[in-house]
């Protein structure tokens, strides 16, 4: 994902790029004009200094432990423009419980969800009824997400290090197909770019295995319209936004909103005629969104490779 973004900025050629890289990662080349290696402990001081030197910032960071929100605030405090969600948007979308509340209050279809902890989980699950999905309140990449079918599997799931000694969510399991919608968002509008099938292994641990670009002509598409409505009610979302959805019983449900670059970027960039890095910049800095013209390609993608079908 990072390599794809940097490659697109380099191909555009308008700006010089600077990126950070975890010092523990060796022998990794990135197509940036400058790569700064940072220690994974105490990295925020280094980032703050680099942000102050920049004309704008695009964050590639997870929601876990509020990382995306805190980095967004660093940029806002330095008054450096973000090519992505503002801190208030990252706060809401990154907190799956708060996002569920916002979606539900706005009438957006989303699975019934309960907040629980080790002391209350069995009571909540007993009242809700199995099967349920257990998941962290924040997180990315399906970490800590699993299917629980009975009290014993719930007990085992709560031993996951990501969930242990924390509050978490129990969510009604929907039997259906998994999708995402990729959108570009400015301060005025949200435009759906693609509907993507998600390849997810469902079991005691969920595993995201990539996906496939299904459709890019989305006018009148019910999934795209539901995703656009969901994004429009969360303040502060900007740039690239992904909405995870399930089609169950003929109805589209929003599972969560990802206020950041998602893996679908690496697939969609291979299927459109515009530079998506430039498109993100224009959406955030100019308020301009033009749906890209698509090529006649079927793209299967994951974190490691792309397949042109």
C-alpha positions as CSV (number, residue, x, y, z in Angstrom):
1,X,0.0,0.0,0.0
2,X,2.7,2.5,1.0
3,X,4.8,1.5,-2.1
4,X,1.8,2.0,-4.3
5,X,1.0,5.4,-2.9
6,X,4.6,6.6,-3.2
7,X,4.9,5.2,-6.7
8,X,1.8,7.2,-7.7
9,X,3.1,10.4,-6.2
10,X,6.4,9.9,-8.0
11,X,4.6,9.2,-11.3
12,X,2.6,12.4,-10.8
13,X,5.8,14.3,-10.2
14,X,4.4,17.5,-8.6
15,X,5.8,17.0,-5.1
16,X,8.9,15.5,-3.5
17,X,8.0,12.8,-1.0
18,X,9.3,11.9,2.4
19,X,8.3,8.8,4.3
20,X,9.1,7.1,7.5
21,X,10.0,3.4,7.9
22,X,10.2,1.3,11.1
23,X,13.9,0.9,11.8
24,X,13.3,-2.8,12.5
25,X,12.5,-3.4,8.8
26,X,15.6,-4.1,6.8
27,X,16.3,-4.3,3.1
28,X,13.1,-2.5,2.1
29,X,13.4,0.0,-0.7
30,X,10.7,2.6,-1.1
31,X,10.1,4.9,-4.1
32,X,10.4,8.1,-2.0
33,X,12.8,11.0,-2.3
34,X,13.7,10.7,1.3
35,X,13.2,7.7,3.7
36,X,13.6,8.4,7.5
37,X,14.0,5.3,9.7
38,X,12.2,5.7,13.1
39,X,12.3,3.7,16.3
40,X,8.9,2.1,17.1
41,X,9.2,3.5,20.7
42,X,9.0,7.3,21.1
43,X,8.5,7.9,17.4
44,X,6.0,10.8,17.8
45,X,8.7,13.4,18.5
46,X,10.5,12.4,15.3
47,X,7.2,12.5,13.4
48,X,6.2,15.9,14.8
49,X,9.5,17.3,13.6
50,X,9.0,15.8,10.1
51,X,5.4,17.0,9.9
52,X,6.5,20.6,10.6
53,X,8.8,20.4,7.6
54,X,6.0,19.2,5.3
55,X,3.5,20.9,3.0
56,X,0.9,18.2,3.6
57,X,0.7,14.8,5.2
58,X,-1.0,11.5,4.1
59,X,-1.1,9.1,7.1
60,X,-0.8,5.3,6.6
61,X,-1.7,4.2,10.1
62,X,-4.1,1.8,11.9
63,X,-6.9,2.8,14.2
64,X,-5.5,0.6,17.0
65,X,-5.0,2.4,20.3
66,X,-6.0,5.7,18.7
67,X,-2.8,5.8,16.6
68,X,-4.5,7.3,13.6
69,X,-6.4,9.9,15.7
70,X,-3.3,11.0,17.6
71,X,-1.2,11.4,14.4
72,X,-4.0,13.4,12.8
73,X,-3.9,15.7,15.8
74,X,-0.1,16.1,15.5
75,X,-0.7,17.4,11.9
76,X,-3.6,19.7,13.1
77,X,-1.5,21.2,15.9
78,X,1.3,21.9,13.4
79,X,-1.3,23.4,11.0
80,X,-0.1,21.1,8.2
81,X,-3.0,19.9,5.9
82,X,-4.0,16.3,5.9
83,X,-4.7,14.2,2.8
84,X,-7.1,12.1,4.8
85,X,-9.4,12.1,7.8
86,X,-9.3,14.9,10.3
87,X,-9.0,13.8,13.9
88,X,-12.7,14.1,14.6
89,X,-13.5,11.8,11.7
90,X,-10.8,9.3,12.8
91,X,-12.1,9.4,16.4
92,X,-15.6,8.4,15.3
93,X,-14.8,5.9,12.6
94,X,-11.9,4.4,14.5
95,X,-14.1,3.7,17.5
96,X,-16.4,0.9,16.3
97,X,-18.9,1.4,19.1
98,X,-19.2,5.1,18.5
99,X,-19.5,4.6,14.8
100,X,-22.2,2.0,15.3
101,X,-24.1,4.5,17.5
102,X,-23.8,7.2,14.8
103,X,-24.9,4.9,12.0
104,X,-27.8,3.5,14.0
105,X,-29.1,7.0,15.0
106,X,-29.0,8.0,11.3
107,X,-31.0,4.9,10.2
108,X,-28.1,3.3,8.4
109,X,-28.5,-0.5,8.4
110,X,-25.8,-2.1,10.7
111,X,-25.8,-5.4,12.6
112,X,-27.1,-5.3,16.2
113,X,-24.1,-4.6,18.4
114,X,-23.4,-4.7,22.2
115,X,-20.4,-3.4,24.2
116,X,-19.1,-5.9,26.7
117,X,-16.1,-7.0,28.8
118,X,-15.0,-10.2,30.5
119,X,-17.5,-9.7,33.4
120,X,-20.5,-9.0,31.2
121,X,-19.9,-10.9,28.0
122,X,-21.6,-14.2,28.8
123,X,-24.7,-12.4,30.1
124,X,-24.8,-10.1,27.0
125,X,-24.3,-13.1,24.7
126,X,-26.9,-15.1,26.4
127,X,-29.5,-12.3,26.0
128,X,-28.4,-11.6,22.4
129,X,-28.2,-15.2,21.3
130,X,-25.4,-17.0,19.3
131,X,-23.8,-16.9,16.8
132,X,-22.0,-13.6,17.4
133,X,-18.9,-11.8,16.1
134,X,-16.4,-10.7,18.8
135,X,-14.2,-7.7,17.8
136,X,-12.0,-5.0,19.4
137,X,-13.5,-1.5,19.7
138,X,-10.6,-0.2,17.6
139,X,-8.4,-2.1,15.2
140,X,-7.7,-3.0,11.6
141,X,-7.0,-5.9,9.4
142,X,-9.4,-8.3,11.2
143,X,-7.1,-8.5,14.2
144,X,-9.0,-9.9,17.2
145,X,-12.1,-10.6,15.2
146,X,-13.7,-14.0,15.5
147,X,-16.9,-16.0,15.3
148,X,-18.3,-17.3,18.6
149,X,-21.0,-20.0,18.5
150,X,-21.5,-20.9,22.1
151,X,-20.3,-19.9,25.6
152,X,-17.1,-22.0,25.5
153,X,-16.0,-20.5,22.2
154,X,-16.7,-17.0,23.7
155,X,-14.5,-17.8,26.7
156,X,-11.7,-18.9,24.4
157,X,-12.0,-15.8,22.2
158,X,-11.7,-13.5,25.2
159,X,-8.2,-14.9,25.9
160,X,-7.0,-13.2,22.7
161,X,-4.3,-10.7,23.7
162,X,-6.0,-7.9,21.7
163,X,-9.2,-8.4,23.7
164,X,-8.0,-9.4,27.1
165,X,-8.6,-7.0,30.0
166,X,-10.4,-4.6,27.6
167,X,-14.0,-3.7,26.6
168,X,-14.9,-5.2,23.2
169,X,-17.9,-5.6,20.9
170,X,-20.3,-8.5,20.4
171,X,-22.1,-8.1,17.1
172,X,-24.9,-10.1,15.5
173,X,-23.4,-12.5,12.9
174,X,-24.8,-11.9,9.4
175,X,-24.7,-14.9,7.0
176,X,-23.9,-13.3,3.7
177,X,-21.3,-12.0,1.3
178,X,-18.6,-9.5,2.3
179,X,-17.9,-6.4,0.3
180,X,-16.3,-3.0,0.6
181,X,-17.0,0.3,-1.2
182,X,-14.0,2.6,-1.8
183,X,-14.8,6.3,-1.8
184,X,-13.2,9.7,-2.4
185,X,-14.4,12.3,0.1
186,X,-14.0,16.1,0.0
187,X,-15.4,18.6,2.5
188,X,-18.5,18.8,0.4
189,X,-19.2,15.4,-1.2
190,X,-18.4,11.7,-1.2
191,X,-18.1,9.8,-4.5
192,X,-18.1,6.0,-4.6
193,X,-15.3,4.7,-6.8
194,X,-15.6,0.9,-6.7
195,X,-17.5,-2.0,-5.2
196,X,-15.0,-4.7,-4.1
197,X,-15.6,-8.2,-3.1
198,X,-13.8,-9.1,0.1
199,X,-12.1,-12.5,0.6
200,X,-12.4,-13.2,4.3
201,X,-11.8,-16.5,6.1
202,X,-14.5,-16.8,8.7
203,X,-13.8,-18.9,11.8
204,X,-12.7,-18.6,15.4
205,X,-10.3,-16.0,13.9
206,X,-11.3,-13.9,10.8
207,X,-8.5,-13.4,8.3
208,X,-8.7,-10.8,5.5
209,X,-7.2,-12.3,2.4
210,X,-7.7,-9.5,-0.1
211,X,-10.4,-9.1,-2.7
212,X,-11.6,-8.3,-6.2
213,X,-12.7,-5.1,-7.9
214,X,-16.2,-6.0,-8.9
215,X,-17.8,-2.8,-10.3
216,X,-16.8,0.8,-10.9
217,X,-19.9,2.2,-12.6
218,X,-21.9,2.7,-9.4
219,X,-24.7,5.2,-10.3
220,X,-27.8,3.9,-8.6
221,X,-26.0,1.0,-6.9
222,X,-27.6,0.4,-3.5
223,X,-24.3,-0.6,-1.8
224,X,-22.6,2.6,-3.0
225,X,-25.5,4.7,-2.0
226,X,-25.6,3.2,1.5
227,X,-21.9,3.6,1.9
228,X,-22.1,7.2,0.7
229,X,-24.8,8.0,3.2
230,X,-22.7,6.4,6.0
231,X,-19.6,8.5,5.1
232,X,-21.6,11.7,4.8
233,X,-22.9,11.5,8.4
234,X,-19.4,11.2,10.0
235,X,-17.8,14.6,10.2
236,X,-14.2,15.0,9.3
237,X,-13.8,12.2,6.8
238,X,-11.6,13.2,3.9
239,X,-9.6,11.6,1.0
240,X,-9.7,7.8,0.6
241,X,-12.3,6.1,2.8
242,X,-13.4,2.4,2.8
243,X,-16.7,1.1,4.0
244,X,-17.0,-2.6,4.9
245,X,-20.4,-4.1,4.1
246,X,-22.3,-7.4,4.2
247,X,-25.1,-8.3,1.8
248,X,-27.4,-10.5,3.8
249,X,-31.0,-11.4,3.0
250,X,-31.0,-9.0,0.1
251,X,-30.1,-6.1,2.4
252,X,-26.9,-4.1,2.6
253,X,-25.4,-3.6,6.1
254,X,-22.5,-1.3,7.0
255,X,-20.1,-3.2,9.2
256,X,-17.5,-0.4,9.8
257,X,-15.9,2.7,8.2
258,X,-12.2,2.7,7.6
259,X,-11.0,6.4,7.7
260,X,-7.7,5.7,5.9
261,X,-6.1,4.1,2.8
262,X,-7.3,0.5,2.5
263,X,-5.8,-2.4,0.6
264,X,-8.4,-1.9,-2.2
265,X,-6.2,1.1,-3.3
266,X,-3.6,-1.3,-4.7
267,X,-6.2,-3.0,-6.9
268,X,-8.2,0.0,-8.1
269,X,-5.1,2.0,-9.1
270,X,-4.5,-0.8,-11.7
271,X,-8.0,-0.4,-13.2
272,X,-8.4,3.4,-13.7
273,X,-6.9,6.0,-16.0
274,X,-6.3,8.6,-13.4
275,X,-3.5,8.9,-10.7
276,X,-5.3,8.1,-7.5
277,X,-2.7,9.9,-5.4
278,X,-3.4,13.0,-7.4
279,X,-7.1,12.4,-7.0
280,X,-6.8,12.2,-3.2
281,X,-4.8,15.4,-3.2
282,X,-7.4,17.2,-5.3
283,X,-10.3,16.0,-3.1
284,X,-8.6,17.2,0.1
285,X,-6.9,20.4,-1.1
286,X,-9.1,21.6,-3.9
287,X,-12.5,20.0,-3.1
288,X,-12.5,18.5,-6.6
289,X,-13.7,14.9,-7.2
290,X,-13.9,13.4,-10.6
291,X,-14.9,9.8,-10.8
292,X,-12.0,8.1,-12.7
293,X,-12.5,6.4,-16.1
294,X,-12.0,2.7,-15.7
295,X,-10.2,0.2,-17.8
296,X,-11.6,-3.1,-19.0
297,X,-9.7,-5.1,-16.3
298,X,-10.8,-7.4,-13.5
299,X,-8.3,-7.0,-10.6
300,X,-7.8,-9.5,-7.8
301,X,-5.7,-8.0,-5.0
302,X,-4.2,-8.7,-1.6
303,X,-1.4,-7.2,0.5
304,X,1.3,-9.1,-1.3
305,X,0.4,-9.3,-5.0
306,X,-2.1,-8.3,-7.7
307,X,-3.6,-10.6,-10.3
308,X,-5.0,-9.2,-13.6
309,X,-7.8,-11.6,-14.3
